[in-house]
Amino acid sequence: MGDRTTREPGLRASLFPLTGPLRFLLLSSFLIPLGSFMVLPFMSVFLHERLGMGLGTVGVVLAVASLVQFSGGIVGGALADRIGLRRTMLWALVVRTAGFTGLLLALRWPPLAVGALVLTCCGAALYLPANKAYLVHGVDDERRPAFLSAGNAALNAGMAVGPLIAGPFVLSSPGWLFAAVTTLFLAVTAGHAGLPETHGTHPAESTETARPGLLAGVALLPFAANALAFYLYFHFQHFLAVYAVERASSAFYSLVLLLCFTLVIVVQPLASGLIRRMPYALALAVGFTGLAAGLAVLAAGTRAALLAGGALITLGDIVLFLKNDLEALRRSPRSDAVVFGQQRLAAGLGACASGVLGGQVYSLGERAGHTGWFWLVAAAQCLLLPPLLLTLRRRMARRPVPDGDLEGALTRDDTDGRIPGR
């Protein structure tokens, strides 16, 4: 009897039985990135070759779009608090569908493409915090990692399959491709209209006093760790294509990405319980060490190194990204949607910094004829920067937080303002 009470539920037991709305939400978590990644990975090629934009302009457009897609999540979380999770997802999908419709119309009027792309990213920013909050609404703490990792697996599966489907058509038949994606989003939007409503507001925030600010209640250490993790990971995401294609081929680069997506789909759900139980400091050490090892291996530049480096980096980010979300949920007194939005803001800041700073470093290596050392510099940062987080942790643990001060919610590390199973 005692053995039964201490044993944690397995992955299948944690997920099932699934209600109809959750089944639909997991299916949507696959279909939405499937449709998106039938278009978005090819936007640089589409804007440059099909619409005739210069590469400098294309780079600026994509940088702005990425920043909006990640950092705009904090607005999505706040909106979910005000109008509810289902309504936020519904409006986000309406915005995103309008964006893909705009891309279809841009074939006739090219200047519309930039606004349409930004619109799709706005929809993504609004949708994801509400989606993740809906997925774990009412789920107890022990089962949350399984639900979050299942959603991540579905998302990565869509991201992996989308480019494989769309690759042959994005330049030859973009009209049919954009029309198909728009139709898919219309169907998914209609399905979301039938979901039952549930609100993301934390009971402590349901008072008649003024609502706290967007960053009130942020769990500082998970926020900073997420920004740093995305900053380091996006060295791989932003610059592997250039590095891999000149050493192997675009097809081999696609194979590396497929391996990475597959690892997330398979490994993260199976490891979710272990990641939840892992002490936070250990998870940070394991995750950043995996990133460091993978980035260092990439410096060799061989095909085997590209595969091995990609695998190690992916295993590191599996631990970091899930554990940071779980710790942010545990430590912050804010609603799930707001917490996920804050974590998306951290991701956006990290990804943007990676593009700006990493681009300068990669450019130096390219001019020197030794781009391999770019990966060694990134690997060194994986080992040198995380200890700063532990210093921050010790300082915040000593800092008193006045009772009821949500703006101080740069919360202490031992703070746990959550209501279990909300």
Wavefront OBJ file of the C-alpha trace (Angstrom):
o trace
v 0.000 0.000 0.000
v 2.823 2.404 0.926
v 4.628 1.430 -2.252
v 1.607 2.377 -4.275
v 1.296 5.815 -2.751
v 4.914 6.753 -3.375
v 5.171 5.411 -6.924
v 4.685 8.070 -9.570
v 2.227 7.420 -12.414
v 3.725 6.385 -15.733
v 3.416 8.468 -18.879
v 0.292 6.667 -20.109
v -1.374 6.811 -16.714
v -0.543 10.518 -16.442
v -2.142 11.381 -19.780
v -5.167 9.095 -19.945
v -8.081 9.197 -19.978
v -8.056 12.353 -22.097
v -11.214 14.418 -22.445
v -12.497 15.337 -25.905
v -11.326 18.961 -25.636
v -7.808 17.895 -24.629
v -7.642 15.392 -27.487
v -8.621 18.153 -29.897
v -6.097 20.524 -28.338
v -3.264 18.003 -28.757
v -4.342 17.409 -32.355
v -4.330 21.177 -32.896
v -0.864 21.338 -31.349
v 0.219 19.163 -34.290
v -1.886 20.746 -37.060
v -1.040 24.381 -36.278
v 2.774 24.005 -36.534
v 2.236 21.629 -39.465
v 0.502 24.400 -41.389
v 2.840 27.109 -40.147
v 5.998 25.180 -41.016
v 4.686 24.469 -44.501
v 5.322 28.199 -45.030
v 7.490 29.934 -42.434
v 10.833 28.047 -42.871
v 10.805 29.026 -46.534
v 9.948 32.704 -46.055
v 13.524 33.887 -46.608
v 13.606 32.085 -49.965
v 10.064 33.197 -50.846
v 10.640 36.862 -49.992
v 13.997 36.973 -51.791
v 13.440 34.857 -54.888
v 9.700 35.124 -55.450
v 9.050 38.698 -54.298
v 12.504 40.125 -55.108
v 13.451 41.536 -51.693
v 17.118 42.094 -50.902
v 18.690 39.759 -48.378
v 19.403 42.625 -45.986
v 15.731 43.568 -45.977
v 14.721 39.935 -45.622
v 16.966 39.577 -42.573
v 15.411 42.600 -40.855
v 11.877 41.374 -41.604
v 12.571 37.912 -40.198
v 14.273 39.324 -37.092
v 11.267 41.532 -36.323
v 8.866 38.657 -36.985
v 10.780 36.319 -34.643
v 10.876 38.899 -31.867
v 7.134 39.491 -32.182
v 6.367 35.764 -32.210
v 8.322 35.020 -29.040
v 8.133 38.149 -26.922
v 4.529 38.928 -27.794
v 3.584 35.896 -25.699
v 3.532 38.091 -22.606
v 0.625 40.032 -24.144
v -1.100 36.751 -24.995
v -0.868 35.626 -21.385
v -2.313 38.899 -20.083
v -5.128 38.775 -22.656
v -6.027 35.236 -21.554
v -6.332 36.521 -17.998
v -8.817 39.161 -19.113
v -11.035 37.356 -21.631
v -10.429 33.650 -20.969
v -8.290 30.926 -22.521
v -10.675 29.730 -25.251
v -11.525 33.223 -26.477
v -7.835 34.159 -26.574
v -6.975 31.058 -28.629
v -9.901 31.783 -30.940
v -8.910 35.401 -31.582
v -5.274 34.359 -32.028
v -6.264 31.867 -34.711
v -8.425 34.471 -36.452
v -5.399 36.793 -36.564
v -3.122 34.040 -37.802
v -5.588 32.904 -40.464
v -5.794 36.495 -41.674
v -1.999 36.501 -41.913
v -1.881 33.426 -44.127
v -4.686 34.899 -46.245
v -2.503 37.985 -46.622
v 0.394 35.857 -47.863
v -1.897 34.414 -50.505
v -2.940 37.923 -51.591
v 0.729 39.012 -51.577
v 1.260 36.944 -54.701
v -0.715 39.706 -56.435
v 0.517 42.617 -54.302
v 3.996 41.790 -52.879
v 4.244 44.633 -50.284
v 1.436 42.911 -48.367
v 3.774 39.994 -47.564
v 5.639 41.784 -44.767
v 2.487 42.788 -42.902
v 0.994 39.335 -43.443
v 4.083 37.626 -42.007
v 4.078 39.857 -38.915
v 0.343 39.176 -38.513
v 0.919 35.400 -38.455
v 3.572 35.920 -35.782
v 1.200 38.066 -33.722
v -1.303 35.224 -33.837
v 1.318 32.745 -32.686
v 2.329 35.022 -29.813
v -1.262 35.300 -28.598
v -2.050 31.599 -29.001
v 0.688 29.610 -27.301
v 0.422 30.818 -23.660
v -3.344 30.239 -23.675
v -2.909 26.861 -25.379
v -0.419 25.605 -22.793
v -2.482 26.992 -19.911
v -5.633 25.277 -21.242
v -3.724 22.021 -21.605
v -2.678 21.934 -17.935
v -5.769 23.620 -16.458
v -6.934 21.637 -13.444
v -4.094 19.107 -13.806
v -2.214 18.256 -10.625
v 1.496 19.007 -10.357
v 2.628 15.397 -10.863
v 0.820 15.103 -14.216
v 1.700 18.531 -15.618
v 5.085 17.505 -17.100
v 3.394 14.713 -19.073
v 0.804 17.099 -20.535
v 3.363 19.800 -21.344
v 5.741 17.320 -22.957
v 2.895 15.748 -24.957
v 2.016 19.202 -26.279
v 5.681 19.851 -27.102
v 5.920 16.489 -28.872
v 2.858 17.275 -30.985
v 4.268 20.719 -31.814
v 7.643 19.309 -32.850
v 5.988 16.604 -34.945
v 4.124 19.292 -36.884
v 7.314 21.319 -37.262
v 9.113 18.252 -38.630
v 6.441 17.174 -41.118
v 5.446 20.607 -42.463
v 8.655 21.389 -44.403
v 8.757 17.861 -45.840
v 5.287 18.322 -47.330
v 5.743 21.872 -48.569
v 9.347 21.830 -49.834
v 8.552 20.875 -53.458
v 5.734 23.439 -53.784
v 6.827 26.611 -51.989
v 8.401 28.165 -55.107
v 6.643 26.230 -57.876
v 3.055 26.465 -56.576
v 2.941 28.916 -53.643
v -0.664 29.927 -54.374
v -1.998 26.417 -53.839
v 0.221 26.002 -50.786
v -0.948 29.214 -49.092
v -4.565 28.388 -49.942
v -4.226 24.923 -48.368
v -2.647 26.347 -45.194
v -5.357 29.029 -44.924
v -8.055 26.347 -45.258
v -6.372 24.264 -42.561
v -6.338 27.242 -40.184
v -9.995 28.007 -40.902
v -10.890 24.433 -39.907
v -8.798 24.549 -36.724
v -10.303 27.922 -35.795
v -13.830 26.537 -36.207
v -12.906 23.610 -33.956
v -11.660 25.936 -31.210
v -15.009 27.739 -31.243
v -16.581 24.578 -29.812
v -14.210 24.217 -26.855
v -15.638 24.839 -23.373
v -14.483 28.103 -21.807
v -12.111 28.129 -18.863
v -10.464 31.140 -17.289
v -6.762 31.456 -16.549
v -7.005 33.980 -13.728
v -5.346 33.118 -10.432
v -7.787 33.461 -7.491
v -5.442 35.978 -5.835
v -5.837 38.247 -8.871
v -9.652 38.080 -9.002
v -10.084 41.127 -6.802
v -11.434 44.524 -7.654
v -8.043 46.126 -7.196
v -5.926 47.137 -10.167
v -4.509 44.229 -12.114
v -0.773 43.640 -11.673
v 1.616 44.528 -14.472
v 2.757 42.139 -17.178
v 6.017 41.324 -15.372
v 4.548 41.246 -11.863
v 4.966 37.825 -10.308
v 7.764 36.786 -12.649
v 9.915 34.003 -11.222
v 13.257 35.633 -11.857
v 15.573 32.626 -11.924
v 13.500 30.512 -14.394
v 12.962 33.658 -16.493
v 16.701 34.401 -16.642
v 17.562 30.728 -17.194
v 15.082 30.530 -20.074
v 16.500 33.657 -21.704
v 20.028 32.277 -21.395
v 19.010 28.824 -22.670
v 17.339 30.304 -25.754
v 20.265 32.666 -26.320
v 22.691 29.727 -26.424
v 20.369 27.326 -28.269
v 19.642 29.851 -31.020
v 23.316 29.919 -31.957
v 22.489 26.446 -33.295
v 19.086 27.444 -34.675
v 20.222 30.606 -36.469
v 23.595 29.604 -37.865
v 23.655 25.822 -38.396
v 22.087 26.154 -41.859
v 24.926 28.311 -43.201
v 27.552 26.150 -41.501
v 26.071 22.769 -42.495
v 25.134 23.490 -46.102
v 28.670 24.540 -47.066
v 30.123 21.397 -45.434
v 27.481 18.871 -46.462
v 24.257 19.799 -48.288
v 20.820 21.291 -47.701
v 19.392 17.760 -47.696
v 21.786 16.705 -44.940
v 20.886 19.824 -42.965
v 17.227 18.754 -43.206
v 18.250 15.336 -41.894
v 19.914 16.942 -38.855
v 16.742 18.919 -38.112
v 14.612 15.808 -38.506
v 16.815 13.989 -35.967
v 16.415 16.875 -33.508
v 12.632 16.996 -33.875
v 12.403 13.223 -33.476
v 14.409 13.305 -30.251
v 12.046 15.890 -28.763
v 8.998 13.886 -29.833
v 10.279 10.614 -28.381
v 12.520 11.533 -25.459
v 10.778 14.451 -23.760
v 7.482 12.681 -22.947
v 9.371 9.643 -21.635
v 11.736 11.781 -19.547
v 9.136 14.284 -18.303
v 8.679 12.637 -14.901
v 12.425 12.407 -14.330
v 12.859 16.059 -15.320
v 10.120 17.096 -12.886
v 11.803 15.266 -9.977
v 15.280 16.551 -10.859
v 16.559 19.331 -8.555
v 16.582 22.611 -10.438
v 20.321 23.235 -10.020
v 21.048 19.733 -11.359
v 18.713 20.265 -14.322
v 20.506 23.497 -15.205
v 23.871 21.751 -14.958
v 22.759 18.802 -17.121
v 21.050 20.992 -19.709
v 23.807 23.545 -20.174
v 26.455 20.800 -20.205
v 24.546 19.091 -23.018
v 24.430 22.349 -24.959
v 28.153 22.925 -24.368
v 29.088 19.415 -25.510
v 26.931 19.634 -28.632
v 28.197 23.058 -29.666
v 31.796 21.977 -29.159
v 31.265 18.846 -31.288
v 29.871 20.967 -34.141
v 33.261 22.677 -34.430
v 34.656 19.510 -36.063
v 32.477 20.229 -39.099
v 32.087 16.625 -40.306
v 28.724 15.001 -41.081
v 29.023 12.775 -38.036
v 29.798 15.836 -35.900
v 26.750 17.676 -37.244
v 24.476 14.755 -36.299
v 26.087 14.151 -32.907
v 26.211 17.846 -32.059
v 22.575 18.343 -33.000
v 21.551 15.356 -30.859
v 23.476 16.578 -27.790
v 22.120 20.107 -28.115
v 18.568 18.778 -28.417
v 18.929 16.573 -25.336
v 20.187 19.590 -23.402
v 17.313 21.813 -24.457
v 14.770 19.048 -23.692
v 15.831 19.297 -20.041
v 16.227 23.083 -19.910
v 13.060 24.206 -21.669
v 10.696 21.868 -19.819
v 12.304 22.355 -16.399
v 12.310 26.150 -16.734
v 8.574 26.143 -17.518
v 7.820 23.811 -14.612
v 9.860 25.907 -12.186
v 8.232 29.120 -13.391
v 4.791 27.585 -12.818
v 5.807 26.402 -9.361
v 7.393 29.631 -8.168
v 5.124 32.333 -9.586
v 1.818 33.377 -7.978
v 0.423 34.394 -11.404
v -1.926 32.427 -13.625
v -0.625 29.704 -15.932
v -1.226 31.785 -19.068
v 0.681 34.789 -17.682
v 3.575 32.550 -16.575
v 3.845 30.965 -20.024
v 3.698 34.438 -21.588
v 6.520 35.649 -19.358
v 8.603 32.621 -20.315
v 7.953 33.349 -23.995
v 9.196 36.894 -23.443
v 12.405 35.477 -21.986
v 12.730 33.179 -25.003
v 12.270 36.091 -27.383
v 14.881 38.210 -25.664
v 17.354 35.324 -25.722
v 16.706 34.460 -29.374
v 17.024 38.112 -30.407
v 20.307 38.533 -28.510
v 21.614 35.378 -30.139
v 20.855 36.703 -33.601
v 22.481 40.071 -32.948
v 25.565 39.005 -30.972
v 25.989 35.572 -32.537
v 25.744 37.062 -36.010
v 28.642 39.407 -35.294
v 30.799 36.580 -33.929
v 29.962 34.258 -36.836
v 30.778 37.042 -39.282
v 34.207 37.475 -37.670
v 34.876 33.750 -37.971
v 33.750 33.750 -41.597
v 36.098 36.604 -42.464
v 38.937 34.816 -40.687
v 38.158 31.575 -42.529
v 37.596 29.604 -39.294
v 33.867 29.396 -38.555
v 34.472 26.295 -36.430
v 35.688 28.421 -33.538
v 32.283 30.165 -33.440
v 30.879 26.961 -31.926
v 33.716 26.759 -29.405
v 32.988 30.322 -28.257
v 29.311 29.405 -27.851
v 30.257 26.242 -25.936
v 32.475 28.248 -23.592
v 29.548 30.549 -22.834
v 27.464 27.514 -21.856
v 30.007 26.773 -19.133
v 30.766 30.345 -18.015
v 27.351 32.067 -17.981
v 25.168 29.629 -15.966
v 27.156 30.158 -12.726
v 25.909 33.746 -12.859
v 22.398 32.348 -12.473
v 23.414 30.543 -9.297
v 24.854 33.802 -7.960
v 21.536 35.448 -8.768
v 19.748 32.623 -6.982
v 21.713 33.156 -3.787
v 21.100 36.908 -3.860
v 17.361 36.527 -4.410
v 17.135 33.941 -1.639
v 18.496 36.557 0.796
v 16.245 39.342 -0.466
v 13.027 39.835 1.565
v 9.782 40.129 -0.385
v 7.032 42.144 1.339
v 3.768 40.291 1.849
v 1.344 40.850 -0.994
v 3.929 42.615 -3.139
v 3.253 41.128 -6.549
v 5.419 43.726 -8.244
v 8.259 42.312 -6.188
v 7.468 39.113 -7.670
v 10.820 38.788 -8.866
v 10.085 35.923 -6.495
v 12.506 34.315 -4.092
v 13.732 30.862 -4.965
v 11.908 29.197 -2.092
v 8.648 30.925 -2.942
v 5.832 28.673 -4.083
v 2.688 30.701 -4.518
v 0.850 28.138 -6.637
v -2.376 26.420 -5.817
v -1.681 22.729 -6.597
v -3.805 21.258 -9.368
v -5.260 24.566 -10.484
l 1 2 3 4 5 6 7 8 9 10 11 12 13 14 15 16 17 18 19 20 21 22 23 24 25 26 27 28 29 30 31 32 33 34 35 36 37 38 39 40 41 42 43 44 45 46 47 48 49 50 51 52 53 54 55 56 57 58 59 60 61 62 63 64 65 66 67 68 69 70 71 72 73 74 75 76 77 78 79 80 81 82 83 84 85 86 87 88 89 90 91 92 93 94 95 96 97 98 99 100 101 102 103 104 105 106 107 108 109 110 111 112 113 114 115 116 117 118 119 120 121 122 123 124 125 126 127 128 129 130 131 132 133 134 135 136 137 138 139 140 141 142 143 144 145 146 147 148 149 150 151 152 153 154 155 156 157 158 159 160 161 162 163 164 165 166 167 168 169 170 171 172 173 174 175 176 177 178 179 180 181 182 183 184 185 186 187 188 189 190 191 192 193 194 195 196 197 198 199 200 201 202 203 204 205 206 207 208 209 210 211 212 213 214 215 216 217 218 219 220 221 222 223 224 225 226 227 228 229 230 231 232 233 234 235 236 237 238 239 240 241 242 243 244 245 246 247 248 249 250 251 252 253 254 255 256 257 258 259 260 261 262 263 264 265 266 267 268 269 270 271 272 273 274 275 276 277 278 279 280 281 282 283 284 285 286 287 288 289 290 291 292 293 294 295 296 297 298 299 300 301 302 303 304 305 306 307 308 309 310 311 312 313 314 315 316 317 318 319 320 321 322 323 324 325 326 327 328 329 330 331 332 333 334 335 336 337 338 339 340 341 342 343 344 345 346 347 348 349 350 351 352 353 354 355 356 357 358 359 360 361 362 363 364 365 366 367 368 369 370 371 372 373 374 375 376 377 378 379 380 381 382 383 384 385 386 387 388 389 390 391 392 393 394 395 396 397 398 399 400 401 402 403 404 405 406 407 408 409 410 411 412 413 414 415 416 417 418 419 420 421 422
